[in-house]
């Protein structure tokens, strides 16, 4: 390791495996995110120091803006990519290489005001994102009930409901709400232990614990917390062993009067591949939804975001343009704003309507008719007269499998989603299953006129 803390691949001090792992992590991220997203945001990431004491990796970006954006949008995915290659890595720090200002600690949740000796082994990997609080969670009609329920939990008073299940489309602020609850809860109960993690991470950590024959430590870490928050619960659909451990975990927590919050992209009753006993527990508390943000809320979110960037000047007419033309979800709306600010800064340009039209042309085009995987699944199910839940089921009968393959094919053609993400939306399938489905439908379209006619009809319907 060099004196500046960065890694040299020709050293023999243990950094070699880290460098090799970084190559594999980058290769996987480029495949999962797509070349364009990867080149825009991750191509210039530099591998910094690996600290064997706390088993943390530092990644360095050339500017604070890029570091903030990558943290907000890709931190969890980068962390999971590292853990998949190097299970020993407990945390990933994303920092900016700029002036002499303090570096930024990033990623998910740890108790506050606790002395280091009191933090259990492995607990240091959890940190709540300091930028996701109730202070900057913009409230509107679409998310008011979910926000109020979250505040009630964060206040730490008597439990009026447990668990809290929050569902809604991707990119509408569910993860932000979890971090805000964590901040509020620990501010009122500094000695309390709270964890926020994705369902995918729950699964990865559990599998690693089984592989390392250390499941007791995994169980103790999660079952002894005061507040457990699981994000994107739909990703453990069909994972029988993981669901069994999850059931035992939530039973233990609820028996002990501890708090549990779950988020998902659909309601409990629409989750296929989830064990019935789990669904029963999740629906015995409060189930609330977050609707897609309306124009008023989208405009308010943009206003709040710009207010947090005091050196950035964006005319109201440009913010109105973004709010009206990027309506798919809040995450993409903020992504459009981030891109606009970044391009203006890098090009030394003022932001006006013409500049926004040029920089965000592809997002504006996509906003004219945005096809979602959910919509594709519904249209295909209706066309073939099968239940929508068959899209995520494990059934392999041709009457179900062929429509499912067609839906995967259409998802690849009509949405910007990556192959792994498409696979997850179809019952947690692997990306290789999606590749097979796409190739199979392409082959059948060339040889089977009926299949080709079905696909053409669905394409016309979806593209409208």
C-alpha positions as CSV (number, residue, x, y, z in Angstrom):
1,X,0.0,0.0,0.0
2,X,1.4,3.4,-1.0
3,X,2.1,6.1,1.6
4,X,-1.0,8.1,0.4
5,X,-3.2,5.2,1.4
6,X,-4.1,4.1,-2.2
7,X,-3.5,0.7,-3.5
8,X,-0.8,-0.5,-5.9
9,X,-1.6,-3.8,-7.7
10,X,2.1,-4.9,-7.6
11,X,2.3,-4.9,-3.8
12,X,2.3,-8.1,-1.8
13,X,0.8,-6.6,1.4
14,X,-2.6,-8.1,0.8
15,X,-3.9,-5.3,-1.5
16,X,-3.5,-7.5,-4.5
17,X,-6.8,-9.4,-3.9
18,X,-8.6,-6.1,-3.3
19,X,-7.4,-4.7,-6.6
20,X,-8.5,-7.9,-8.3
21,X,-11.8,-7.8,-6.6
22,X,-12.2,-4.1,-7.7
23,X,-11.8,-5.2,-11.3
24,X,-14.6,-7.7,-10.9
25,X,-16.8,-5.2,-9.1
26,X,-16.4,-2.7,-11.9
27,X,-17.1,-5.3,-14.5
28,X,-20.3,-6.4,-12.7
29,X,-21.5,-2.8,-12.2
30,X,-20.9,-1.9,-15.9
31,X,-22.9,-5.0,-16.9
32,X,-25.7,-4.3,-14.4
33,X,-26.0,-0.5,-14.9
34,X,-25.3,-0.4,-18.6
35,X,-22.4,1.2,-20.4
36,X,-23.9,4.7,-20.5
37,X,-24.7,5.0,-16.8
38,X,-21.4,3.4,-15.8
39,X,-19.4,5.7,-18.1
40,X,-21.3,8.8,-16.8
41,X,-20.8,8.2,-13.1
42,X,-18.4,5.3,-12.3
43,X,-15.8,5.3,-15.0
44,X,-13.7,7.8,-13.1
45,X,-14.0,6.2,-9.7
46,X,-10.6,5.4,-8.2
47,X,-9.9,2.7,-5.7
48,X,-8.7,4.3,-2.5
49,X,-7.6,2.6,0.7
50,X,-8.6,-0.7,2.1
51,X,-8.5,-0.7,5.9
52,X,-8.2,-4.2,7.3
53,X,-9.0,-3.1,10.9
54,X,-12.6,-2.1,10.2
55,X,-12.7,-3.9,6.8
56,X,-13.7,-0.8,4.9
57,X,-13.1,0.1,1.2
58,X,-12.7,3.8,0.2
59,X,-13.7,4.8,-3.4
60,X,-12.7,8.3,-4.6
61,X,-14.5,10.4,-7.2
62,X,-13.1,13.6,-8.8
63,X,-15.7,16.0,-7.4
64,X,-18.1,16.4,-4.4
65,X,-21.0,16.6,-6.7
66,X,-20.3,13.2,-8.3
67,X,-19.6,11.7,-4.9
68,X,-23.0,12.9,-3.6
69,X,-24.8,11.7,-6.7
70,X,-23.2,8.2,-6.6
71,X,-23.9,7.9,-2.9
72,X,-27.6,8.9,-3.3
73,X,-28.2,6.7,-6.3
74,X,-25.7,3.8,-6.3
75,X,-24.2,3.3,-2.9
76,X,-26.3,0.3,-1.9
77,X,-25.6,-1.4,-5.3
78,X,-21.9,-0.8,-5.0
79,X,-21.9,-2.1,-1.4
80,X,-23.7,-5.3,-2.5
81,X,-21.3,-5.7,-5.4
82,X,-18.3,-5.6,-3.1
83,X,-19.9,-8.0,-0.6
84,X,-20.7,-10.5,-3.4
85,X,-17.0,-10.6,-4.4
86,X,-15.4,-10.0,-1.0
87,X,-17.8,-11.0,1.9
88,X,-15.2,-9.7,4.4
89,X,-15.8,-6.1,3.3
90,X,-18.1,-4.5,5.9
91,X,-18.5,-1.0,4.5
92,X,-17.8,1.2,1.5
93,X,-16.9,4.9,1.8
94,X,-17.4,7.1,-1.1
95,X,-15.4,10.4,-0.9
96,X,-14.6,13.4,-3.1
97,X,-11.0,14.3,-4.1
98,X,-11.4,18.0,-3.7
99,X,-9.5,20.8,-1.9
100,X,-8.8,19.9,1.8
101,X,-12.4,19.7,2.9
102,X,-13.5,16.8,5.1
103,X,-14.4,13.5,3.4
104,X,-17.9,12.3,3.3
105,X,-19.0,9.1,5.0
106,X,-21.7,7.3,3.0
107,X,-24.1,4.4,3.1
108,X,-26.6,2.8,5.6
109,X,-27.1,3.0,9.7
110,X,-25.4,2.8,13.1
111,X,-26.4,3.7,16.6
112,X,-25.5,7.3,17.6
113,X,-24.0,8.5,20.9
114,X,-22.7,5.0,21.7
115,X,-19.1,4.5,22.7
116,X,-17.1,2.3,20.1
117,X,-16.7,-0.5,22.6
118,X,-20.4,-0.8,23.0
119,X,-21.0,-1.4,19.2
120,X,-21.4,-5.1,18.5
121,X,-19.2,-6.8,15.9
122,X,-20.4,-6.1,12.4
123,X,-22.6,-3.2,13.5
124,X,-20.3,-0.6,12.1
125,X,-21.4,-1.3,8.6
126,X,-24.7,0.4,9.2
127,X,-25.0,4.2,8.9
128,X,-28.1,6.2,8.2
129,X,-27.6,8.6,5.3
130,X,-27.3,12.0,6.9
131,X,-29.1,13.7,3.9
132,X,-32.3,11.7,4.2
133,X,-34.1,13.2,7.1
134,X,-37.7,14.4,7.8
135,X,-36.4,18.0,7.4
136,X,-35.8,17.4,3.7
137,X,-38.6,14.9,3.1
138,X,-41.1,16.9,1.0
139,X,-44.7,16.0,1.9
140,X,-47.7,16.1,-0.3
141,X,-51.0,14.3,-0.7
142,X,-49.2,11.3,-2.3
143,X,-47.0,10.5,0.8
144,X,-48.6,12.3,3.7
145,X,-50.1,9.2,5.5
146,X,-46.9,7.2,5.2
147,X,-44.8,10.2,6.4
148,X,-47.1,10.7,9.4
149,X,-46.9,7.0,10.3
150,X,-43.2,7.1,10.1
151,X,-43.0,10.2,12.3
152,X,-45.1,8.4,14.9
153,X,-42.6,5.5,15.0
154,X,-39.6,7.9,15.0
155,X,-41.0,9.7,18.1
156,X,-40.5,6.4,20.0
157,X,-43.7,6.6,22.0
158,X,-46.2,3.8,22.7
159,X,-46.7,1.5,19.7
160,X,-50.1,2.1,18.0
161,X,-49.3,-0.3,15.2
162,X,-46.6,-2.8,14.5
163,X,-45.3,-3.6,11.9
164,X,-45.6,-0.6,9.4
165,X,-45.8,-1.8,5.8
166,X,-45.2,1.0,3.2
167,X,-45.6,0.2,-0.5
168,X,-45.5,2.1,-3.7
169,X,-43.8,2.4,-7.1
170,X,-40.0,2.6,-7.2
171,X,-38.3,5.9,-6.8
172,X,-41.1,7.6,-4.8
173,X,-39.2,8.1,-1.5
174,X,-39.6,4.9,0.5
175,X,-35.9,4.5,1.2
176,X,-35.6,8.2,2.2
177,X,-38.5,7.7,4.6
178,X,-36.7,4.7,6.3
179,X,-33.6,6.8,6.8
180,X,-35.6,9.7,8.2
181,X,-37.3,7.4,10.6
182,X,-34.0,6.0,11.7
183,X,-32.5,9.5,12.3
184,X,-35.6,10.6,14.3
185,X,-35.8,7.4,16.4
186,X,-32.1,7.5,17.4
187,X,-32.2,11.3,18.1
188,X,-34.9,10.5,20.7
189,X,-33.4,7.2,21.9
190,X,-29.6,7.6,21.5
191,X,-28.8,4.2,23.0
192,X,-31.3,2.3,20.8
193,X,-30.1,0.0,18.1
194,X,-31.6,0.5,14.7
195,X,-30.8,-1.1,11.4
196,X,-32.0,-0.3,7.9
197,X,-31.1,-2.8,5.1
198,X,-32.5,-4.0,1.8
199,X,-34.1,-7.4,1.6
200,X,-31.4,-8.3,-0.9
201,X,-28.8,-7.5,1.7
202,X,-30.6,-9.5,4.3
203,X,-30.5,-12.4,2.0
204,X,-26.8,-11.9,1.0
205,X,-25.7,-11.6,4.7
206,X,-27.7,-14.6,5.7
207,X,-26.2,-16.8,2.9
208,X,-22.7,-15.6,3.9
209,X,-23.4,-16.4,7.5
210,X,-24.5,-19.9,6.6
211,X,-21.4,-20.3,4.4
212,X,-19.2,-19.2,7.2
213,X,-21.1,-21.3,9.8
214,X,-21.8,-18.1,11.7
215,X,-25.6,-17.9,11.6
216,X,-25.9,-17.4,15.4
217,X,-24.1,-14.1,15.1
218,X,-26.3,-13.1,12.3
219,X,-29.4,-14.0,14.3
220,X,-28.2,-12.2,17.4
221,X,-27.4,-9.0,15.5
222,X,-30.8,-8.6,13.9
223,X,-33.1,-10.0,16.6
224,X,-31.6,-7.8,19.4
225,X,-32.3,-4.5,17.6
226,X,-34.9,-2.0,18.8
227,X,-35.9,-1.0,15.2
228,X,-35.5,-3.1,12.1
229,X,-36.3,-1.7,8.7
230,X,-36.3,-3.8,5.6
231,X,-36.4,-2.1,2.2
232,X,-37.5,-3.7,-1.1
233,X,-39.1,-6.7,0.5
234,X,-40.3,-8.1,-2.8
235,X,-36.8,-9.3,-3.6
236,X,-37.0,-12.3,-1.3
237,X,-40.0,-13.7,-3.2
238,X,-39.4,-17.4,-3.8
239,X,-36.4,-17.6,-1.5
240,X,-37.7,-20.2,0.8
241,X,-34.7,-20.5,3.2
242,X,-34.3,-16.7,3.5
243,X,-38.0,-16.3,4.2
244,X,-37.9,-18.9,7.0
245,X,-35.1,-17.0,8.7
246,X,-37.0,-13.7,8.1
247,X,-40.1,-15.2,9.7
248,X,-38.2,-16.2,12.8
249,X,-36.6,-12.8,13.0
250,X,-39.8,-10.8,12.9
251,X,-41.6,-13.2,15.3
252,X,-38.7,-12.6,17.8
253,X,-38.9,-8.9,17.3
254,X,-42.6,-8.6,17.6
255,X,-42.8,-10.8,20.7
256,X,-40.2,-8.5,22.3
257,X,-42.2,-5.4,21.5
258,X,-39.6,-4.1,19.1
259,X,-40.5,-2.1,16.0
260,X,-40.5,-3.3,12.4
261,X,-40.9,-1.4,9.2
262,X,-41.1,-3.0,5.7
263,X,-41.2,-1.4,2.3
264,X,-42.1,-3.0,-1.0
265,X,-43.1,-2.0,-4.5
266,X,-46.5,-3.6,-4.2
267,X,-49.0,-4.3,-1.5
268,X,-48.8,-7.5,0.6
269,X,-51.8,-9.0,-1.2
270,X,-50.0,-8.6,-4.5
271,X,-46.8,-10.2,-3.4
272,X,-46.5,-13.7,-5.0
273,X,-43.9,-16.2,-3.8
274,X,-44.1,-15.0,-0.1
275,X,-44.9,-17.5,2.6
276,X,-48.5,-17.0,3.9
277,X,-47.4,-16.8,7.6
278,X,-45.1,-13.9,6.7
279,X,-47.9,-12.0,4.9
280,X,-50.2,-12.6,7.9
281,X,-47.7,-10.9,10.2
282,X,-47.0,-8.0,7.8
283,X,-50.7,-7.2,7.5
284,X,-51.6,-7.2,11.2
285,X,-50.1,-3.8,11.7
286,X,-50.6,-0.7,9.5
287,X,-50.4,-1.0,5.7
288,X,-50.0,2.4,3.8
289,X,-49.1,3.3,0.2
290,X,-47.1,6.1,-1.4
291,X,-48.7,7.2,-4.6
292,X,-46.7,8.6,-7.5
293,X,-45.9,12.2,-6.9
294,X,-48.3,14.7,-8.6
295,X,-47.2,17.8,-10.4
296,X,-47.5,20.0,-7.2
297,X,-45.3,17.6,-5.2
298,X,-42.8,17.2,-8.0
299,X,-42.4,20.9,-8.2
300,X,-42.0,21.2,-4.4
301,X,-39.3,18.5,-4.4
302,X,-37.3,20.4,-7.0
303,X,-37.7,23.6,-5.1
304,X,-36.4,22.0,-2.0
305,X,-33.5,20.4,-3.8
306,X,-32.4,23.6,-5.4
307,X,-32.7,25.4,-2.1
308,X,-30.1,23.0,-0.7
309,X,-27.6,24.1,-3.5
310,X,-27.1,27.8,-2.7
311,X,-24.6,28.3,-5.4
312,X,-26.9,27.0,-8.1
313,X,-29.3,29.3,-10.0
314,X,-32.2,27.7,-11.9
315,X,-35.0,29.8,-13.2
316,X,-38.5,28.8,-12.0
317,X,-39.6,28.2,-15.6
318,X,-36.9,25.5,-15.9
319,X,-38.1,23.8,-12.7
320,X,-41.7,23.9,-14.0
321,X,-40.4,22.2,-17.2
322,X,-38.7,19.4,-15.3
323,X,-41.7,18.9,-13.0
324,X,-44.2,18.6,-15.9
325,X,-42.1,16.5,-18.2
326,X,-40.3,14.0,-15.9
327,X,-43.3,12.4,-14.2
328,X,-42.1,8.8,-13.9
329,X,-40.8,8.9,-10.4
330,X,-39.0,11.2,-7.9
331,X,-35.7,9.5,-8.3
332,X,-35.5,10.2,-12.0
333,X,-36.8,13.7,-11.4
334,X,-33.9,14.4,-9.0
335,X,-31.5,12.6,-11.4
336,X,-32.6,15.0,-14.2
337,X,-31.9,17.9,-11.9
338,X,-28.5,16.5,-10.9
339,X,-27.5,16.0,-14.5
340,X,-28.6,19.5,-15.4
341,X,-26.5,21.0,-12.6
342,X,-23.5,18.8,-13.4
343,X,-23.5,19.6,-17.2
344,X,-23.9,23.4,-16.4
345,X,-20.9,23.3,-14.0
346,X,-18.7,21.2,-16.3
347,X,-19.5,23.4,-19.3
348,X,-19.5,26.8,-17.5
349,X,-23.1,27.4,-18.8
350,X,-26.0,29.2,-17.3
351,X,-29.2,27.1,-17.0
352,X,-32.0,28.2,-19.2
353,X,-34.9,26.4,-21.1
354,X,-32.8,25.8,-24.2
355,X,-29.9,24.3,-22.2
356,X,-32.4,22.1,-20.3
357,X,-34.0,20.9,-23.5
358,X,-30.6,19.9,-24.9
359,X,-29.2,18.2,-21.8
360,X,-32.4,16.3,-20.9
361,X,-33.6,15.5,-24.4
362,X,-33.6,11.8,-23.8
363,X,-35.4,12.0,-20.4
364,X,-38.0,14.3,-22.0
365,X,-38.5,11.9,-24.8
366,X,-38.9,8.9,-22.4
367,X,-41.4,11.0,-20.4
368,X,-43.8,11.2,-23.3
369,X,-44.7,7.5,-23.1
370,X,-43.0,5.7,-20.3
371,X,-43.7,2.0,-20.2
372,X,-43.1,0.2,-16.9
373,X,-42.5,-3.5,-16.2
374,X,-45.7,-3.5,-14.1
375,X,-47.7,-2.3,-17.1
376,X,-46.0,-4.9,-19.4
377,X,-46.9,-7.7,-17.0
378,X,-50.5,-6.5,-16.8
379,X,-50.9,-6.2,-20.5
380,X,-49.3,-9.6,-21.3
381,X,-51.4,-11.3,-18.6
382,X,-54.6,-9.8,-20.0
383,X,-53.7,-10.7,-23.6
384,X,-53.0,-14.4,-22.7
385,X,-55.8,-14.6,-20.1
386,X,-53.7,-15.6,-17.1
387,X,-53.4,-14.1,-13.6
388,X,-50.9,-11.2,-13.3
389,X,-49.3,-13.0,-10.4
390,X,-48.1,-15.8,-12.8
391,X,-45.5,-13.3,-14.0
392,X,-43.6,-13.7,-10.8
393,X,-44.6,-17.3,-9.9
394,X,-42.4,-20.4,-10.1
395,X,-44.8,-22.3,-12.5
396,X,-43.2,-23.6,-15.6
397,X,-46.2,-24.8,-17.6
398,X,-46.0,-23.5,-21.2
399,X,-49.3,-21.6,-20.9
400,X,-47.6,-19.5,-18.2
401,X,-43.9,-19.7,-19.1
402,X,-44.3,-18.5,-22.7
403,X,-46.3,-15.3,-21.8
404,X,-43.7,-14.7,-19.0
405,X,-40.9,-14.9,-21.6
406,X,-42.7,-12.5,-23.8
407,X,-43.1,-10.1,-21.0
408,X,-39.4,-10.3,-20.2
409,X,-38.6,-9.7,-23.9
410,X,-40.9,-6.6,-24.0
411,X,-39.3,-5.3,-20.7
412,X,-35.9,-5.5,-22.4
413,X,-37.2,-3.8,-25.5
414,X,-39.3,-1.1,-23.9
415,X,-37.7,-0.1,-20.6
416,X,-34.3,1.1,-19.6
417,X,-34.1,-1.5,-16.8
418,X,-31.0,-3.7,-16.5
419,X,-31.2,-7.5,-17.0
420,X,-30.7,-8.2,-13.3
421,X,-33.4,-5.7,-12.4
422,X,-35.8,-7.2,-14.9
423,X,-35.1,-10.7,-13.5
424,X,-35.9,-9.5,-10.0
425,X,-39.2,-8.0,-11.1
426,X,-40.2,-11.4,-12.4
427,X,-40.0,-13.3,-9.1
428,X,-36.4,-12.9,-8.3
429,X,-35.0,-14.6,-11.4
430,X,-31.4,-14.5,-12.5
431,X,-30.4,-12.2,-15.3
432,X,-29.4,-15.3,-17.4
433,X,-33.1,-16.3,-17.3
434,X,-33.9,-13.0,-18.9
435,X,-31.2,-13.4,-21.6
436,X,-32.6,-16.9,-22.4
437,X,-36.2,-15.5,-22.6
438,X,-35.1,-12.7,-25.0
439,X,-33.3,-15.0,-27.3
440,X,-36.1,-17.5,-27.2
441,X,-38.7,-15.0,-28.2
442,X,-36.5,-13.5,-30.9
443,X,-36.1,-17.0,-32.3
444,X,-39.8,-17.8,-32.1
445,X,-40.8,-14.5,-33.8
446,X,-38.8,-15.5,-36.8
447,X,-40.3,-19.0,-37.0
448,X,-43.8,-18.8,-35.4
449,X,-46.2,-16.3,-37.0
450,X,-48.7,-16.6,-34.1
451,X,-46.0,-15.6,-31.6
452,X,-44.9,-12.7,-33.8
453,X,-48.4,-11.5,-34.1
454,X,-48.9,-11.6,-30.3
455,X,-45.7,-9.6,-29.8
456,X,-46.6,-7.0,-32.5
457,X,-50.1,-6.6,-30.9
458,X,-48.6,-6.1,-27.5
459,X,-46.0,-3.6,-28.8
460,X,-48.6,-1.5,-30.5
461,X,-50.7,-1.6,-27.3
462,X,-47.9,-0.6,-25.0
463,X,-46.4,2.0,-27.2
464,X,-49.8,3.5,-27.7
